[in-house]
Amino acid sequence: MNARFALRLLAAALIGLAARGAPAAAEPVSVCFNYGCVAQADVLFDDGQLAELESLLGRAQTPAEEREAIGEAVGRLLGWAGRQSSIGADRGGNYADDAVYGRMDCIDHATTTTRLLRLLERRGLLRFHSVLEPATRLRFLFFPHYSAQIEESGGAKSGEENASARFVVDSWFFDNGHPAAVMPLDAWLTGESPDDGA
């Protein structure tokens, strides 16, 4: 074997090892704002942030602990997104930030939070839950309210409705960066909120 060929083999081996040990690329997510998802911005979550979430969610030993960690993880993701986009101006509900660029209604929150949950799911960080399409409830008879939704693994069987195994992950109630409320779907559907009726 000549020296040039040996150097090529060594270089290829080193490149292969470096690629295997390289951290995953930053994850992009599009966030919605200005009500009804009329504006969107792409944000990136870096390796350090994703490792932080992996550690947070990895500590959960039960579905209930994972739901608590999910609420915290969504808050952190929204806070980091708020440093890169206008959603940092978002305040809980729909009135504290009225007319502010970057405000988010429940459609913005449900869409964005679902995207964030799918990021966690795609990276294998959710062990006890799967992500569903957003849930809807009527407020004051006419006004729908939307929220991201998860289902505890092993809950409803295919084709069955089992609301008791489903939970909403509702970030709309709080200012940007605050942990999301995670509550049973059936309680949320009856109007329950984390602050007892706001």
C-alpha positions, 0 to 999 in steps of 0.5 A, a space after each residue: 500500500 503506497 503512502 498516498 493511498 494510506 493517507 486517503 484511507 486515514 482521512 476518510 476514516 477520520 471524516 467518518 468518525 467526525 460525522 458520527 460524533 457530530 451533533 444533530 443540526 439545529 431544528 427549524 420551526 415556523 411560528 405563527 402570530 398576529 392572529 389567525 396565523 396571518 404572519 409566520 417566522 422561522 426560528 432555529 433551536 440549537 443543539 444546546 437547547 435541544 439537549 436541555 429539552 432531552 434532559 428535561 423530558 428524559 427525567 420523566 418516569 411516568 406519563 404525568 411527569 412527562 406531561 409536566 415536563 412537556 408544559 415546561 418544554 413548550 414554555 422554553 421553546 416559545 421563550 427561545 422563539 421569542 428571542 428570534 421573532 416578534 412572538 416575544 411580545 405576546 401576552 396571555 389571552 387576547 387583550 393584554 397585547 391588543 394591536 401589538 405586532 407579534 401577538 398570538 391568539 389561540 389559533 397561533 398558539 395551537 398551531 405553533 405548539 403543535 409544531 413544537 410538540 411534533 419537533 419533540 416527537 420527531 426527535 424521540 423525546 416523548 416516550 409516554 405521549 403522541 401528538 394529535 391534531 389541535 382540539 377545539 371547544 366553544 367559548 360563550 356559545 359562539 367563539 371557538 378556542 383551540 389548543 394543541 393536543 396530546 394522547 397518552 400512549 396506550 390510551 385510545 385504541 385505533 378508531 375509538 374515542 377516549 377523551 380521558 387519555 387525551 390532554 391539551 397543551 395550551 400556551 395561550 393563557 400565559 405570557 411568552 415563555 411561561 410553561 404551557 398548561 397541560 390538562 385533561 381534554 374532557 375538563 378543558 372541553 367543559 371550560 376549565 382553565 389554569 386560572 379558574 375561569 379566565 
